[in-house]
Amino acid sequence: MGIFKWLEAKIFTGEVIHDYGPIYKSGTSAIGETHTLLLCRKRGKDWITIRHSHRVVLGFSVTYTTIPAEMAEALAEKFIDIAARRDLPRFR
């Protein structure tokens, strides 16, 4: 494990139980952004974490959005409702 992954686990995410991979990706490998969905365990509690990484030529930034895993069912219902709306564009 590299030093950045180790620091990420110690400070931000905790133990990654499952990495669901990128849910959104744009740009190239050198310039762009990626949103990755993670299921993590920190301080004995499960969390849903979205890691947003943004890359530019001379730097990068990473931000994390974390919510309790108990909210997964309520979020799933809202996401299904959003996906069912006919006025939203369809992405494949």
N, C-alpha and C positions, 0 to 999 in steps of 0.2 A: 504494500500500500504506500503510495507516495505521500509526501509531507502535506500536500494540499488536501488530499482525501482524508488523512488522519485529522488535520485541523478541522475540516468540515464536520466530521463525525463527532469530535470532542466538543466543539463550540455550538454548532447549529443543528444538525440533524439527529444526532444520537446514532444508535444502531439501525442500519437500513435493513428492514425485514424483506422488502420486495421493491425492486426498481422496475416500474412499468414502462420505462423508456420515454422517449420524446412524445409529447402530445401535440406539440406545435414546433415547427422548425422553419426558419426563413434565412435567406442569404446564402453565403458560401461557408466553407470551413474556416476561413480567415476573418470574415466580416459577417455578422448576423446575430440572430438570437435563437434560443432554444428554451422551451418550457418542458420540464421533465417531472413526471408524477412519481412520488416515492411514498411508501408506507414505512414509517420509522417508529422505533421504540426509544423513548427518552424519559428518564426518571420513572420507569415502571409503567408508563402510559403509552398507548399507541396513538400516532399522529399521522394525518395525511399532509404531505408536504409537497408544494409545487416549487421547484427550483427554477428560477429564471436567470439564464446566463446570457450576457450580451457581450459580443466580441467586436472589437475595432482593431485597426492596424497596430496601434501602439499601446493597447491595454484591454482590459476586460472588467466586467462587474458581475457579481452574482447576488441575487436577492432571494429570500425565502418567504413563502406564505405558508403558514402552518395552522391547521385546524384539528380539533379532536376527532379521532376516528369514529366516535359515537355518532357524529353528524353525517356519516356516509349515506345512510338510508334517506335522510331528509334531502341531502344534496342530490342524490340520484333522482328522486322524484322531481326536483326542480330542473335538473338537466334534461330529463325526458320531456317535461313540459316545454322547455325552450326549444328542443329539437322538433317537437310536434307543431310548432307555429309555422304557418304557411308563408308568412311574409319575410322569413329569414332565408338568406341564401344557403344553398346546400353545398357542403364541401365533401369531397371524397378523399 
